[in-house]
Amino acid sequence: AIGSAQEGLKYVYDIFSYEKDGKKVPLKMIKSLVPEKPVFGTRSIIGKEYDTSSFLPSIMVQNKLLYGEDVKKFTNRLVAKDYIEESAAIKAQWVVKNEEAIQKGLENTIFVVFGAGAALGPFQHLLRLGNVTVAAIDLPIPSIWNKLENLISNSKAKVHMPVHDGIKGCDLIRQVPEIIKWLSDLEPGKRLVIGNYAYADSANFIRVSLAMDAICAAVAEVRGQHEVGISYLCSPTDVFTVTDDIRNCSQLKYNSLSVGSLFHPWLSAISGSRFLIPNYESSKNVVDCVVTQQGPNYLIAKRIQHWRAIVMREHGYLVSTNIAPASKTESVTKNKLLSAAYDGSAFFDVKIFNPATANSLMTLLLFHDIFNAAASQHLMNPFDLFVDGCCHG
């Protein structure tokens, strides 16, 4: 697994190039373009409710924040319905139980959010938790930053943002060297948890994923493993290894009698065995949940993220990469076929999460992975990184 991840990254860095001001270099040489002097300055905004002693973990459910025992009850209900694995509930509940320890860790931690305005990502929930410092990165578009600044000003967080010539924001694809320099110099001595949450349609998703990857790799090399961690949200529509319990539960639900199961035989037949077939082959602990409508660009972009997560963890860096549940975001629902599938998912006992609930739940899992020392223990298999704490819906 480690070898294939290393070779995969080597291949894409060999075949892709980066062009800047008419100069094209192989992506593996991107560091040669990093400027000696910073191009971006830093603007910082402190939210009205910011308080260094106010960290309070929560989950947003139906526009209401749940705290403490209510978080435990909610996550246990999700486990009981098989919407998330028990390990995910344990992670979320660990954060609630360890507020004081996390609060100390927050003093030296900055959460870098690529794609601060993305529908899926921790940015908005980080603003609610208290005593959190964020470095927000998104496109230099006034409408995006007007919305973000409004959220920040009324928040419990401190937020840094890159600024050039009075313009907030930066272009992840076109300003990779400049972003590397900005993050390399940002508050030396503190740990950056670099979150790869930016999304773009079609081939641009590969471009932005490679841009984020190049930035992570370069900044990690400059600052070292004690000052850099990385985080991702895995898609549930992918291929993963799983435990025996997960496979058995899935097969049991597929074979059980329900309203949805009544449609299985004839829908499978009229589709030429393309629809409503098991995601597992015999007894193999590998699940194939790929949705071909998302296209090859999506799969390649996510594979690059998996490779980097495996390699970085092997090199001793903190890595958080949990499977996030399907959520009804605009990028999904604008595809009519996917939107229809989401609308009918309840007939097959599949949970489609509200984005705010998914984001807040995944933020707690991120905090567990960063602040719980046990999370960085040795794995029996590198692919186990994607099994523990999954919230598949």
Secondary structure as a PSIPRED ss2 file (coil, helix, strand):
# PSIPRED VFORMAT (PSIPRED V4.0)

   1 A C   1.000  0.000  0.000
   2 I H   0.000  1.000  0.000
   3 G H   0.000  1.000  0.000
   4 S H   0.000  1.000  0.000
   5 A H   0.000  1.000  0.000
   6 Q H   0.000  1.000  0.000
   7 E H   0.000  1.000  0.000
   8 G H   0.000  1.000  0.000
   9 L H   0.000  1.000  0.000
  10 K H   0.000  1.000  0.000
  11 Y H   0.000  1.000  0.000
  12 V H   0.000  1.000  0.000
  13 Y H   0.000  1.000  0.000
  14 D H   0.000  1.000  0.000
  15 I H   0.000  1.000  0.000
  16 F C   1.000  0.000  0.000
  17 S E   0.000  0.000  1.000
  18 Y E   0.000  0.000  1.000
  19 E E   0.000  0.000  1.000
  20 K E   0.000  0.000  1.000
  21 D C   1.000  0.000  0.000
  22 G C   1.000  0.000  0.000
  23 K E   0.000  0.000  1.000
  24 K E   0.000  0.000  1.000
  25 V E   0.000  0.000  1.000
  26 P E   0.000  0.000  1.000
  27 L H   0.000  1.000  0.000
  28 K H   0.000  1.000  0.000
  29 M H   0.000  1.000  0.000
  30 I H   0.000  1.000  0.000
  31 K H   0.000  1.000  0.000
  32 S H   0.000  1.000  0.000
  33 L H   0.000  1.000  0.000
  34 V C   1.000  0.000  0.000
  35 P C   1.000  0.000  0.000
  36 E C   1.000  0.000  0.000
  37 K C   1.000  0.000  0.000
  38 P C   1.000  0.000  0.000
  39 V C   1.000  0.000  0.000
  40 F C   1.000  0.000  0.000
  41 G E   0.000  0.000  1.000
  42 T E   0.000  0.000  1.000
  43 R E   0.000  0.000  1.000
  44 S E   0.000  0.000  1.000
  45 I E   0.000  0.000  1.000
  46 I E   0.000  0.000  1.000
  47 G C   1.000  0.000  0.000
  48 K C   1.000  0.000  0.000
  49 E C   1.000  0.000  0.000
  50 Y C   1.000  0.000  0.000
  51 D C   1.000  0.000  0.000
  52 T C   1.000  0.000  0.000
  53 S C   1.000  0.000  0.000
  54 S C   1.000  0.000  0.000
  55 F C   1.000  0.000  0.000
  56 L C   1.000  0.000  0.000
  57 P C   1.000  0.000  0.000
  58 S C   1.000  0.000  0.000
  59 I E   0.000  0.000  1.000
  60 M E   0.000  0.000  1.000
  61 V E   0.000  0.000  1.000
  62 Q C   1.000  0.000  0.000
  63 N C   1.000  0.000  0.000
  64 K E   0.000  0.000  1.000
  65 L E   0.000  0.000  1.000
  66 L E   0.000  0.000  1.000
  67 Y C   1.000  0.000  0.000
  68 G H   0.000  1.000  0.000
  69 E H   0.000  1.000  0.000
  70 D H   0.000  1.000  0.000
  71 V H   0.000  1.000  0.000
  72 K H   0.000  1.000  0.000
  73 K H   0.000  1.000  0.000
  74 F H   0.000  1.000  0.000
  75 T H   0.000  1.000  0.000
  76 N H   0.000  1.000  0.000
  77 R H   0.000  1.000  0.000
  78 L H   0.000  1.000  0.000
  79 V H   0.000  1.000  0.000
  80 A H   0.000  1.000  0.000
  81 K C   1.000  0.000  0.000
  82 D C   1.000  0.000  0.000
  83 Y C   1.000  0.000  0.000
  84 I C   1.000  0.000  0.000
  85 E C   1.000  0.000  0.000
  86 E H   0.000  1.000  0.000
  87 S H   0.000  1.000  0.000
  88 A H   0.000  1.000  0.000
  89 A H   0.000  1.000  0.000
  90 I H   0.000  1.000  0.000
  91 K H   0.000  1.000  0.000
  92 A H   0.000  1.000  0.000
  93 Q H   0.000  1.000  0.000
  94 W H   0.000  1.000  0.000
  95 V H   0.000  1.000  0.000
  96 V H   0.000  1.000  0.000
  97 K H   0.000  1.000  0.000
  98 N C   1.000  0.000  0.000
  99 E H   0.000  1.000  0.000
 100 E H   0.000  1.000  0.000
 101 A H   0.000  1.000  0.000
 102 I H   0.000  1.000  0.000
 103 Q H   0.000  1.000  0.000
 104 K H   0.000  1.000  0.000
 105 G H   0.000  1.000  0.000
 106 L H   0.000  1.000  0.000
 107 E C   1.000  0.000  0.000
 108 N C   1.000  0.000  0.000
 109 T E   0.000  0.000  1.000
 110 I E   0.000  0.000  1.000
 111 F E   0.000  0.000  1.000
 112 V E   0.000  0.000  1.000
 113 V E   0.000  0.000  1.000
 114 F E   0.000  0.000  1.000
 115 G C   1.000  0.000  0.000
 116 A C   1.000  0.000  0.000
 117 G C   1.000  0.000  0.000
 118 A C   1.000  0.000  0.000
 119 A C   1.000  0.000  0.000
 120 L C   1.000  0.000  0.000
 121 G C   1.000  0.000  0.000
 122 P C   1.000  0.000  0.000
 123 F H   0.000  1.000  0.000
 124 Q H   0.000  1.000  0.000
 125 H H   0.000  1.000  0.000
 126 L H   0.000  1.000  0.000
 127 L H   0.000  1.000  0.000
 128 R H   0.000  1.000  0.000
 129 L H   0.000  1.000  0.000
 130 G C   1.000  0.000  0.000
 131 N C   1.000  0.000  0.000
 132 V E   0.000  0.000  1.000
 133 T E   0.000  0.000  1.000
 134 V E   0.000  0.000  1.000
 135 A E   0.000  0.000  1.000
 136 A E   0.000  0.000  1.000
 137 I E   0.000  0.000  1.000
 138 D C   1.000  0.000  0.000
 139 L C   1.000  0.000  0.000
 140 P C   1.000  0.000  0.000
 141 I C   1.000  0.000  0.000
 142 P H   0.000  1.000  0.000
 143 S H   0.000  1.000  0.000
 144 I H   0.000  1.000  0.000
 145 W H   0.000  1.000  0.000
 146 N H   0.000  1.000  0.000
 147 K H   0.000  1.000  0.000
 148 L H   0.000  1.000  0.000
 149 E H   0.000  1.000  0.000
 150 N H   0.000  1.000  0.000
 151 L H   0.000  1.000  0.000
 152 I H   0.000  1.000  0.000
 153 S H   0.000  1.000  0.000
 154 N C   1.000  0.000  0.000
 155 S C   1.000  0.000  0.000
 156 K C   1.000  0.000  0.000
 157 A E   0.000  0.000  1.000
 158 K E   0.000  0.000  1.000
 159 V E   0.000  0.000  1.000
 160 H E   0.000  0.000  1.000
 161 M E   0.000  0.000  1.000
 162 P E   0.000  0.000  1.000
 163 V E   0.000  0.000  1.000
 164 H E   0.000  0.000  1.000
 165 D C   1.000  0.000  0.000
 166 G C   1.000  0.000  0.000
 167 I E   0.000  0.000  1.000
 168 K E   0.000  0.000  1.000
 169 G C   1.000  0.000  0.000
 170 C C   1.000  0.000  0.000
 171 D C   1.000  0.000  0.000
 172 L C   1.000  0.000  0.000
 173 I C   1.000  0.000  0.000
 174 R C   1.000  0.000  0.000
 175 Q C   1.000  0.000  0.000
 176 V H   0.000  1.000  0.000
 177 P H   0.000  1.000  0.000
 178 E H   0.000  1.000  0.000
 179 I H   0.000  1.000  0.000
 180 I H   0.000  1.000  0.000
 181 K H   0.000  1.000  0.000
 182 W H   0.000  1.000  0.000
 183 L H   0.000  1.000  0.000
 184 S H   0.000  1.000  0.000
 185 D H   0.000  1.000  0.000
 186 L C   1.000  0.000  0.000
 187 E C   1.000  0.000  0.000
 188 P C   1.000  0.000  0.000
 189 G C   1.000  0.000  0.000
 190 K C   1.000  0.000  0.000
 191 R E   0.000  0.000  1.000
 192 L E   0.000  0.000  1.000
 193 V E   0.000  0.000  1.000
 194 I E   0.000  0.000  1.000
 195 G E   0.000  0.000  1.000
 196 N E   0.000  0.000  1.000
 197 Y C   1.000  0.000  0.000
 198 A C   1.000  0.000  0.000
 199 Y C   1.000  0.000  0.000
 200 A C   1.000  0.000  0.000
 201 D C   1.000  0.000  0.000
 202 S C   1.000  0.000  0.000
 203 A H   0.000  1.000  0.000
 204 N H   0.000  1.000  0.000
 205 F H   0.000  1.000  0.000
 206 I H   0.000  1.000  0.000
 207 R H   0.000  1.000  0.000
 208 V H   0.000  1.000  0.000
 209 S H   0.000  1.000  0.000
 210 L H   0.000  1.000  0.000
 211 A H   0.000  1.000  0.000
 212 M H   0.000  1.000  0.000
 213 D H   0.000  1.000  0.000
 214 A H   0.000  1.000  0.000
 215 I H   0.000  1.000  0.000
 216 C H   0.000  1.000  0.000
 217 A H   0.000  1.000  0.000
 218 A H   0.000  1.000  0.000
 219 V H   0.000  1.000  0.000
 220 A H   0.000  1.000  0.000
 221 E H   0.000  1.000  0.000
 222 V H   0.000  1.000  0.000
 223 R H   0.000  1.000  0.000
 224 G C   1.000  0.000  0.000
 225 Q C   1.000  0.000  0.000
 226 H C   1.000  0.000  0.000
 227 E C   1.000  0.000  0.000
 228 V E   0.000  0.000  1.000
 229 G E   0.000  0.000  1.000
 230 I E   0.000  0.000  1.000
 231 S E   0.000  0.000  1.000
 232 Y E   0.000  0.000  1.000
 233 L E   0.000  0.000  1.000
 234 C E   0.000  0.000  1.000
 235 S C   1.000  0.000  0.000
 236 P C   1.000  0.000  0.000
 237 T C   1.000  0.000  0.000
 238 D C   1.000  0.000  0.000
 239 V E   0.000  0.000  1.000
 240 F E   0.000  0.000  1.000
 241 T E   0.000  0.000  1.000
 242 V C   1.000  0.000  0.000
 243 T C   1.000  0.000  0.000
 244 D H   0.000  1.000  0.000
 245 D H   0.000  1.000  0.000
 246 I H   0.000  1.000  0.000
 247 R H   0.000  1.000  0.000
 248 N H   0.000  1.000  0.000
 249 C H   0.000  1.000  0.000
 250 S H   0.000  1.000  0.000
 251 Q H   0.000  1.000  0.000
 252 L H   0.000  1.000  0.000
 253 K H   0.000  1.000  0.000
 254 Y H   0.000  1.000  0.000
 255 N H   0.000  1.000  0.000
 256 S C   1.000  0.000  0.000
 257 L C   1.000  0.000  0.000
 258 S C   1.000  0.000  0.000
 259 V C   1.000  0.000  0.000
 260 G C   1.000  0.000  0.000
 261 S H   0.000  1.000  0.000
 262 L H   0.000  1.000  0.000
 263 F H   0.000  1.000  0.000
 264 H H   0.000  1.000  0.000
 265 P H   0.000  1.000  0.000
 266 W H   0.000  1.000  0.000
 267 L H   0.000  1.000  0.000
 268 S H   0.000  1.000  0.000
 269 A H   0.000  1.000  0.000
 270 I H   0.000  1.000  0.000
 271 S C   1.000  0.000  0.000
 272 G C   1.000  0.000  0.000
 273 S C   1.000  0.000  0.000
 274 R C   1.000  0.000  0.000
 275 F C   1.000  0.000  0.000
 276 L C   1.000  0.000  0.000
 277 I C   1.000  0.000  0.000
 278 P C   1.000  0.000  0.000
 279 N C   1.000  0.000  0.000
 280 Y C   1.000  0.000  0.000
 281 E C   1.000  0.000  0.000
 282 S C   1.000  0.000  0.000
 283 S C   1.000  0.000  0.000
 284 K C   1.000  0.000  0.000
 285 N C   1.000  0.000  0.000
 286 V E   0.000  0.000  1.000
 287 V E   0.000  0.000  1.000
 288 D E   0.000  0.000  1.000
 289 C C   1.000  0.000  0.000
 290 V C   1.000  0.000  0.000
 291 V C   1.000  0.000  0.000
 292 T H   0.000  1.000  0.000
 293 Q H   0.000  1.000  0.000
 294 Q H   0.000  1.000  0.000
 295 G H   0.000  1.000  0.000
 296 P H   0.000  1.000  0.000
 297 N H   0.000  1.000  0.000
 298 Y H   0.000  1.000  0.000
 299 L H   0.000  1.000  0.000
 300 I H   0.000  1.000  0.000
 301 A H   0.000  1.000  0.000
 302 K H   0.000  1.000  0.000
 303 R H   0.000  1.000  0.000
 304 I H   0.000  1.000  0.000
 305 Q H   0.000  1.000  0.000
 306 H H   0.000  1.000  0.000
 307 W H   0.000  1.000  0.000
 308 R H   0.000  1.000  0.000
 309 A H   0.000  1.000  0.000
 310 I H   0.000  1.000  0.000
 311 V H   0.000  1.000  0.000
 312 M H   0.000  1.000  0.000
 313 R H   0.000  1.000  0.000
 314 E H   0.000  1.000  0.000
 315 H C   1.000  0.000  0.000
 316 G C   1.000  0.000  0.000
 317 Y C   1.000  0.000  0.000
 318 L E   0.000  0.000  1.000
 319 V E   0.000  0.000  1.000
 320 S E   0.000  0.000  1.000
 321 T E   0.000  0.000  1.000
 322 N E   0.000  0.000  1.000
 323 I E   0.000  0.000  1.000
 324 A C   1.000  0.000  0.000
 325 P C   1.000  0.000  0.000
 326 A C   1.000  0.000  0.000
 327 S E   0.000  0.000  1.000
 328 K C   1.000  0.000  0.000
 329 T C   1.000  0.000  0.000
 330 E H   0.000  1.000  0.000
 331 S H   0.000  1.000  0.000
 332 V H   0.000  1.000  0.000
 333 T H   0.000  1.000  0.000
 334 K C   1.000  0.000  0.000
 335 N C   1.000  0.000  0.000
 336 K H   0.000  1.000  0.000
 337 L H   0.000  1.000  0.000
 338 L H   0.000  1.000  0.000
 339 S H   0.000  1.000  0.000
 340 A H   0.000  1.000  0.000
 341 A H   0.000  1.000  0.000
 342 Y H   0.000  1.000  0.000
 343 D H   0.000  1.000  0.000
 344 G C   1.000  0.000  0.000
 345 S H   0.000  1.000  0.000
 346 A H   0.000  1.000  0.000
 347 F H   0.000  1.000  0.000
 348 F H   0.000  1.000  0.000
 349 D C   1.000  0.000  0.000
 350 V C   1.000  0.000  0.000
 351 K C   1.000  0.000  0.000
 352 I C   1.000  0.000  0.000
 353 F E   0.000  0.000  1.000
 354 N C   1.000  0.000  0.000
 355 P H   0.000  1.000  0.000
 356 A H   0.000  1.000  0.000
 357 T H   0.000  1.000  0.000
 358 A H   0.000  1.000  0.000
 359 N H   0.000  1.000  0.000
 360 S H   0.000  1.000  0.000
 361 L H   0.000  1.000  0.000
 362 M H   0.000  1.000  0.000
 363 T H   0.000  1.000  0.000
 364 L H   0.000  1.000  0.000
 365 L H   0.000  1.000  0.000
 366 L H   0.000  1.000  0.000
 367 F H   0.000  1.000  0.000
 368 H H   0.000  1.000  0.000
 369 D H   0.000  1.000  0.000
 370 I H   0.000  1.000  0.000
 371 F H   0.000  1.000  0.000
 372 N C   1.000  0.000  0.000
 373 A H   0.000  1.000  0.000
 374 A H   0.000  1.000  0.000
 375 A H   0.000  1.000  0.000
 376 S H   0.000  1.000  0.000
 377 Q C   1.000  0.000  0.000
 378 H C   1.000  0.000  0.000
 379 L C   1.000  0.000  0.000
 380 M C   1.000  0.000  0.000
 381 N C   1.000  0.000  0.000
 382 P H   0.000  1.000  0.000
 383 F H   0.000  1.000  0.000
 384 D H   0.000  1.000  0.000
 385 L H   0.000  1.000  0.000
 386 F H   0.000  1.000  0.000
 387 V C   1.000  0.000  0.000
 388 D C   1.000  0.000  0.000
 389 G C   1.000  0.000  0.000
 390 C C   1.000  0.000  0.000
 391 C C   1.000  0.000  0.000
 392 H C   1.000  0.000  0.000
 393 G C   1.000  0.000  0.000
